């Protein structure tokens, strides 16, 4: 098939690479480069950089709402558009531009989590499974008909980062299957009553909150690893808490304390044991490794 791909981060790049092996990518749409770092350099998205290396046309419009951009999109005359974490709203003329419309690689088992952060929210909520849904893009927020799903188990060791990587691979595989079996797939309508809103991650959510239960705090720590990461400050330094588990240690609400080569945080009901941490300006390390050279 002739495909226009629309995506921005690493999650999208996994699918783009697989699609490029079997289909003709006419163009890639991605978010425009951002100024970043000390040198104020323009940094291209992962999708942008890879597509350029492959000689694929890259487009970075700020919006797709104007008629000129919509005509440019339609003039590519693709069979279908594949969307994965693109970041711009697709107006109806974009959805209607190609014979097979637009499909989206969504990182949740719809209709469970709709919105910007389904990966983190599913771990944070204590879901036992997550997955990917390939869906038709509709005007609403992740409300389109479902075409194919793939599941993955969420365990106590699952982090936002590990789930992201698993779902990116599954999403790429499912997209290839959907395009191959297009004529035989029967779309399934979503039940809106079963949906939850996966709200965008806000900076203030990363601040360590010891008013949560130990179980809820552990889930949040795992969900926010590696980004945006739950953190606390000690001696004017920031420490990111990357992994933790519920302990049976007697609780000291709101306190952070060292006990031998272990580090504990007092949550609402009992203590949480931190197992992996990242000191400001340093690499991630085990707590035992940190405590050989630092004291709480």
C-alpha angles and dihedrals in degrees: 000000000000107000138189109203122208118190145112122195135052090274089065095042093064090060094042092055092051094046091051090059093061108020141045111258105207096184143341124229116201141153115284119261116276130219107245143161134024093301093053089234124172108250118201122215118258090251092050095051095048095045091052090051089054093049093248117148111254124204125189109183117173090221140007095206098095122087095235093059091044091054091049088052094048092046090066086073095209124169093232144351119232115205128195123168091326099158102218129094113250111220121212096264088059092049090050098043099095133046094246095036121214130317126196132212101220120189099224141060097262137254087026100078122021121175144044105319110034094145097057095036093054092055092041091053093052097247113172094211137029131176149151130283122199105209142172109255113243134177094265128075105283090325100128126121115281119241106177139352137201126191135212128185121246111217131180086264095054114114130189088253097050092045090048091055094046093049093046090058093045091047092054092049093048093049091055089050093049093052091046094049097033097130093051100047118104111207116232121216116232122241103232091199090069096054131109128192115246098206121209114267111258124206094237090059089070094066110105109258113198092181088079122090115263092250094050091046092051091050091050092049091052093043093052094048116140097001133064088350127202110258145181133190126237126175089353092303127115119232121193114212106216104169133016143158136205112263135196093228115130108269129249104183114226095002129120112204143166123231112183106304093341131092124210137191120202109230129183097282107012143348127289119215114220112217103172126032141168121216117211110280093005136097124263113275143167117274090242089056092050094048092056087073106019135053131207 
